[in-house]
Amino acid sequence: MRQGTEIFSNQDLRKMIVPLFMEQLLVMLVGMADTLVISYVGEAAVSGVSLVNQFNTVFIYLFTALASGGAVVISQYIGRKAQDAAGESASQLLLFSTAFSVVISAAVLVGNERILRLMFGRVEDSVMQACVTYLRISAYSYPALAIYNSGAAVYRSLGKTNVTMYLSVISNVINVVGNLIGVFILHAGVAGVAYPSLIARVFSAVAVTVLCFQGKNEVVYRRKWIFQWNGGLMKNILNIAVPNGMENGIFQLVKVMLSSIVALFGTYQIAANGVAQSVWSLAALAGVAMGPVFITVIGQCMGNGDTEAADDYFKKLTRITLLFSSAWNLLIFLATPFLLKFYALEPETKQLVIWLVLIHNVFNAVAFPFSGALSNGLRAAGDVKFTMYVAIGSTIVARLLFSYLFGIVFRMGVIGIALAMVMDWIVRAVIFFVRQKSGKWKEFRVI
C-alpha cells in the first residue's frame, strides 16, 4: 500500500468481511434447516416450495441488483464526503425499490396460478396447490425483501456489515422457530413455512429502515428525499443496476436450461449433481462474501477520486479473496466425505459427488475470486457495461454451449456440466484480470 493511500485499515476490512461471511453462512444453514422442516409436511410440499423458490430467485436477484446499484452510488458519495448526496441516493433507492417491488408483487398475486402453469406445466394437483399457496404468501414479502436490501446497501456502503449480520441472526431465528410452530404445532402445511418467512422479512425491513432514519449515522433516510423523485440520482443508480440485473437474469435463465440438460442423464447423476450443488453453495461463500467488500472499498476510493488507492485495494482485496477462498474451499472439500454420511446414496453416487466437489472447489478457489469478487470492484468503478457483456457472453458460450458439448455430445454427463462451469469462470477471470490491469476502469464516472 502506497504511503497516504490507506483509507481502510486491515481491522476495517476484517470488520466488513467477517460479518458478511457469517451472515451468508447463517442464511445457508437456515436454508438447510428449512428444507428439513418442510420435508415433514410431505413430498408435494417439498416439490411445491422447491419450484416456487426457483421462481422467487429471479426477483431476489433483481432486488439485489437494484440494491447493488444503490450501494455503488452511495459508496462513491461517501468517498467524496458528500453525506447529504449519499443520504438522498439511499432515500431514492428506497423509493424506487418499494414502488418496483409493489408492482412485481401485485402482478404475481394477480397471475399466480397462470404463471405457475406456464412455467411448470401440468404438475400434480397436490404439488400445484402447494405452489399456489407458497407463491401467494411469498409475493406479499417482495416489498419487505426489497426494502431490506435497500437499507442493507446503506450499512454495507458504510462498512457497518455487523448491523446486517445481527439483523440476519434475529430474522433467521424468527424464521426457524416460526417454521417449527407452523409445521409441528399448528399443522399449517405449506402456509406454516411460508408465513414465518414473510414475518421474518417484514421484521428485517422495518428494523433496517428504522435504523437508517437514525441521525447519528453518516448516511440517513429523510422523508423529504423519499417522497421527492430525483431523476438524476435514479439514473446513476439504474445505470449500475440495470446491466447487473440483465446479467443476473441471463444467468438464471441459463441455469434453468442446464437443469433440463442434467435431467437427461441417469438417476444417480441427477442425484449426485443435486447433492454436489448444495456443497458447492457452501464452498462458494467465501468468494460471495467478498463481493460487497469490493463495492464498498473501490466505490469509496473512486468517489474520492483516488484511483491509485483503488488500484492498491484491488490488489489487496484480490489477495485476501484468494487466500480466504482457498482455505475455505479446502476445508469444505475435506469435510465432504463426512457430510455425505448424512445422505442415503449409493457408493457410486457418493464417489461422483466427491469428483464434482473437487472440480468445483479447485477452480472456485483460484478462478472465482477474479471472475466474481473482482468484477464487483469493476462495477463499483462504473465499468458496468463491459462486465455485463463479458458475463453474458461467457455464460452463453462457455457455460451453456460447452455444457451441451461436454455433457451430451462427449457423453461426460454432469462432469461435463461442471467443467463447462469452471470454463466460464476461467474465461471471465482472465478477461476481468486483464481489464483491471489495463486501468481502463479509472476512466469511468458514476457520480
Secondary structure, 3 states (H helix, E strand, C coil): CCCCCCCCCHHHHHHHHHHHHHHHHHHHHHHHHHHHHHHCCCHHHHHHHHHHHHHHHHHHHHHHHHHHHHHHHHHHHHHCCCHHHHHHHHHHHHHHHHHHHHHHHHHHHHHHHHHHHHHHCCCCHHHHHHHHHHHHHHHHCHHHHHHHHHHHHHHHHCCCHHHHHHHHHHHHHHHHHHHHHHHHHCCCCHHHHHHHHHHHHHHHHHHHHHHHCCCCCCCCCCHHHHCCCCHHHHHHHHHHHHHHHHHHHHHHHHHHHHHHHHCCCCHHHHHHHHHHHHHHHHHCHHHHHHHHHHHHHHHHHHHCCCHHHHHHHHHHHHHHHHHHHHHHHHHHHHHHHHHHHHCCCCHHHHHHHHHHHHHHHHHHHHCHHHHHHHHHHHHHCCCHHHHHHHHHHHHHHHHHHHHHHHHHHCCCHHHHHHHHHHHHHHHHHHHHHHHHHHCHHHHCCCC
